[in-house]
Amino acid sequence: RAWPAMPSRQQVIDKIAGFRNDPRDRNAVLGILRIYGWALRYAPIIFRVDREVVEIALKQHGRALEYASPELRDNEDVCKLAIEHDGMAFPWASERLRGQRELALLAVQRSGAALEFASPTMRRDEEVVLEAVENDAQAMMAADDSLRRSKRFAIMAVQRNSMAIDFIDKDLKSNV
């Protein structure tokens, strides 16, 4: 028995974009998003404001958070779900949530590069930055300058990830 052919990306886009802003299309949209979460981008607005629909998409593709309504991008539980699946969903969380320590830690544990999108307060938080650096030494570049210039912090960062030496303040390299 032959398996049905996988639809092309364009076929998925055409299908989901062809739905109306009509709740009667909800089940069909959910069916698509369960498999192709990234397609939330092309779904009618009525589905991008629907928490259940958005959560289905996020379980499959965390970065689909970018296409959720602003209200859902400011919902801690929705953003946590997205970030648990992909730390790089963090940039699309609201500014308020990018300043929450729990979400910032979760994001940098999944992807150190997410530190770049954290609030200035989180980029000054030693624990958040160390978690990010442990995951990705280049995250040191997104740390607050006060941490990057601190000998004490530089030593801790290098202990977590030896590659961090390449990203600390140049005046500290000979002392670490």
Salt bridges, closest charged atoms under 4 A:
ASP22 OD2 - ARG20 NH2 3.65
ASP22 OD2 - ARG24 NH2 2.47
ASP25 OD1 - ARG20 NH2 2.98
ASP50 OD2 - ARG26 NE 2.86
GLU52 OE1 - ARG26 NH2 2.71
GLU55 OE2 - ARG51 NE 2.83
ASP74 OD1 - ARG96 NE 2.97
ASP77 OD2 - ARG51 NH2 3.85
ASP86 OD2 - ARG63 NE 2.59
GLU102 OE2 - LYS80 NZ 3.29
ASP125 OD2 - ARG101 NE 2.69
GLU126 OE2 - ARG152 NH2 2.22
GLU127 OE1 - ARG101 NH2 2.52
GLU131 OE2 - ARG160 NH1 3.82
GLU134 OE1 - ARG160 NH1 2.92
ASP145 OD2 - ARG149 NH1 3.98
